[in-house]
Amino acid sequence: MNEMLMNCFKPQDRKNGEDLYRKGSVRTGSCSDTEVHSYLSSPGSHRVRLSSGGLTGSVIYTNCSCSSGKKGRLCKHVWATILELDGQD
């Protein structure tokens, strides 16, 4: 999954997200077929939500409690969560 999404993220956000993932900062919370919640402890703590409109949907909605996420931008926390989910397959 991450190969399809990586071009949506800035290179620096991908690098920082990979660092968070490798450090084990991502904790997956509740999950369903169409929604995932995660919690990250980087400096500070952040909540990430990924969701889709359905099982066959090609759109992923993201939400992060960090300052970039609040502005509607994709951030390192979202990328770290995607890497965590990809690693669970």
Phi, psi and omega in degrees: 000320186294333179295326179289331187260344190301327181287350177279346184252147174294145180307319181293323177293323176296315180298312181295323176295320177297320178299315178298317180298313181296329179283354181076029183281347185267128174239118180280131177262232182289143180223147170219185179295336185236004183208142178225138173242136175224163181229132181240137172249097171251204165298117187089179176232143185225147178250133179238141175229127173244135179212160176227163181287345181176175184297329182258004182291147179256004180255133176244126177264138181236153176209130177225147182278359179284172183296323177293316180298323179294338177269005178083016180264152172284139187228175180298330181290320177294317180297318178298322178294319178298318178296320178298315179295319180295324179288342180276348181294000000 
